[in-house]
């Protein structure tokens, strides 16, 4: 079983930046593609970004493209989400997810999920 723990969430003002981290344990990290998803109150969970096992390919949701960057450090067993130019629409609980195989933007293809970390963006 793989355990994922997100951290780095918090409250920022519009235009600010945050770095989310997701620490993995209980599995072979480099065998897993990783993804970030988010869910705002009253909304469905949506895809944010994903990265391949080796970190050589990534894919971002249109809503965050150019503002968010996903990265991974296989030596540390950690995946990151660098968030820039944040807007109130980015307010949500952000979830880290892992799957054995390559990157995916579909939540149902992920096997493991973290507990989520809250990101709040205000004016």
N, C-alpha and C positions, 0 to 999 in steps of 0.2 A: 504494500500500500504506500502511496505517495501522500505526504502531508505538505500543504502549502500554507504559508503565513505571509499575508500582505502587511505592509507598513508604509508610512510616509504620508498618509492622508492628513487632511486638516482643512482649515479655513484660510482662504486667500481672497484678495480683492481682484476685481476684473483686470485682466492684463497681466496678472501674476503668473508664477510658475511653481510647479511642484514636481518632485521625483518620487514615484511610487516604487517600492521594492517588493519582491516576492521571493522568499527563501523556500527552497524545496529540500525535502528529506525523505528517506525511506525508499528511494529508487535511484536508478541510474539516470542522472539529470540529462546527459547529452543524448539519450535515446528519445527524449520527449520534446515534441514541439510545444510551444507555450503560447498562451493567448491572454488578452485582457478583455473583459466585458464590463459593462456598467448597467446599473438599473436605478432610475430616478423614481421618486414616489409616484405611484399610480401609473407607472409606465412599464412596458415590457423590457426584459433584459436585452441589451443590444451589444453587438460586436464593436470592439474598439480597434484592436490591433493584434497581430499574430506574428510569430517568428519561427523559422524552421529550427530543426535540431542543432545544426551547426551555426546558425545565426547568419547564414549567407543570403537568405531571402526573407522579406517581410511583406506584410500587406496591412493597409490601414483603412478604416472606414472613411467614407468621403467627408463626414462631419469633422474629423480630426486631422485629416491629411494636411501636411505642412505645418501643423502645430504640435502634434504628438510624435514621439519617436520611441519605438520599442528596441530594447537591446538585451543581450544576455551575456553572462560571464559563466561559462561552464566550469571553470576552475573553482568558482565560489558557489556554484549551484544556485544562482540567483538571476532572475529576470527583472528588468526595470521598465518603467514607463515614464519618460520625460515629457512633461506637459508644459507647454508654453502658451502665452496669450490666452489665458483661460477666460471663459465667459460664464455667465450664470447657467447657460444651457449645459455646461459640463458638470453641474452639480449632480452627484449620484453616488451610490455605493459602487466602488470598483472592485471587481473580482479577478483574481488570477486563476488560470486553469491550465491543465497539462493533459497531454495525450501521447500515447506511444504511436509514433508515426510523424508525418510531416505536418506543416502548418495548416490550419483550417480556420475559417471564419464562422463556422457553425457550432453553436453551443452544444448541440446534442452529440457531437463527435468527441467531446472532451470527457475524460474519465475521472479527473480529480479537480477539486475546487477548493479555493481558500475561503476564509470566513468573510472576506470583504473589508474594505477600508473606506471610510467616508471622506468625500471631497466636497467641500462647500465653497462656492464662488459667489461673492457678494460685491455690490457696488461700493 
